[in-house]
Every structure is written in structure tokens, then in C-alpha cells.
């Protein structure tokens, strides 16, 4: 897994995009159309289940700006919700800085009794206790509302690739007959293919909300590293990966949303 410096990744992206034959080779490797809504311009991508506006997202926007690239969030709303994944659970208990708490953080639940939904629905099906104009919002809709309040024009720079990932999984299951295989093992080599010539992947494979649980290490060893190697072998190119090292404040949301959230829950 090669890690690029931000400026190096941006230059290499532009070089690769100027080579039509190379672009065709990468798209042949992916083997199907790129996801609907994928930016046609060079972009920096942060892949999260839901696009939101916590500290990590603001740091990502700053890094994308330094690279001279548009920031885009690549999301997966149809993934199954589970409370054992700290990142997914974090969308349901919104952390705000609070010096009165021993942890320095106050969490505001937006999903009542979220344990009842554990492994039973997707994030897109997960209801919140928040409303806008009398309409209840699901988890992705709530965080989209947050983004509009915080990021204005950049709030719409997000695409949900759930249908595209399902298309790849279905294709790979037919081709290799691995119906019982972990879906991420099937789609990840092609998902990463989007960050060879189309954009730069901004990620941290060494930390984050799941970094201390063992989940991340299992994912890196069992899914990510084999996918990086497969792309290199198939295309001769490295994934354009830039590390954004995780910081504790990355999980926290801006204070401006606290009053907004209270009003939505009234």
C-alpha cells in the first residue's frame, strides 16, 4: 500500500488523466460503468457510510483545497447498520465538545433505542427522532441537513454508490461463484479502482473510530491490502492514496448544530 504526499498525488492524478489509453485500461479493469454521479473533474474522495460535517470532514476539505481538487464524499447508505461499528454508531449519537464531561464530549442521541436496529436495517432505513417541516428524517437525510447548515455550496458534493457496489457484488458472485463471500472482498478491488485515474483517495488505514477495536486491522489485512495489490498487478499503477491521520477531535460536530438539533427534536 503506497502512501502519496498530497501534492505528489495531485500531480500524478493530472498526469494519468491526460493519458487516454491509461484511462481506458483502468476502466477496463473496473469492468463496468463508473458510478452515476461520479465527478467528471479530478477530485479528492473521502469514503464514509454517510456524508456529514464533523471535524474529519472539515480537515478533508482543507486537504482537498491544498491539493487543488474538489472535495467529494463517496457514501454507502445501503450498508447494514450495526452498533459494533463505532463509525456507524457515531451517526446516531452526535458528539459535541463539552468541557463539563469527563470525556470532554457530550453525545446527543438522534436514534431512539438504536440497539433494536442492530443488523436489521440499512443506514438509509434507520429512522431518527428529528424532523424538518413536519417530516421525519432518516440518518443520511439528517446529516445532509447538517451539511447544508455548515458547508453551504459544498454540501451537495456527495454520491451514494450503494447501487453500483451491489452491481459489482452480483457480477463477481456470478463470475467466481462466491455467493457466501464477504461482500467487501468482492467490491473493494473495484471501488479502489476509482482512485487510480479518476480521483485521489483521502483515508486513514491506521486509525479512526474503529482503530482500537481490531476491526480496522482485520479489514486492512483481509480486504484493503489484497485489493491494493490486485490493482497494482492488473493495471501497473498504485492507488492514489493520501493519508489523513485521525485526530480525536475529528469525531466532534460544530457547536452551531447543537441548537439546530434541539429544535429539530422538539
Number of C-alpha atoms within 10 A of each C-alpha: 16 10 13 18 13 21 14 13 21 23 12 15 20 14 11 16 17 11 11 9 11 17 16 12 15 22 20 12 15 19 12 13 9 17 17 11 11 18 19 8 11 18 23 32 29 24 18 17 24 27 28 26 25 21 17 22 20 17 17 21 20 13 20 22 13 12 20 16 18 18 27 25 23 23 20 23 23 19 16 18 23 20 16 14 14 15 17 21 19 17 22 24 16 21 22 21 17 13 10 9 9 8 9 11 17 17 15 15 17 22 20 13 10 18 14 11 19 16 13 13 15 17 23 19 17 20 20 20 16 21 17 13 6 8 8 16 21 19 25 23 20 24 20 19 16 23 21 15 15 19 14 10 10 14 21 14 16 22 20 22 21 16 14 18 21 15 13 20 22 17 16 16 15 11 9 9 11 14 12 7 11 11 18 16 16 22 23 19 21 23 18 21 27 21 21 25 26 25 30 29 25 22 19 16 19 15 15 20 19 16 15 11 12 9 14 20 17 11 14 15 11 13 19 21 15 16 25 20 16 16 21 16 11 11 17 13 17 21 26 28 25 23 15 20 15 19 13 10 14 18 22 19 23 15 12 12 17 15 10 12 17 12 12 18 14 8
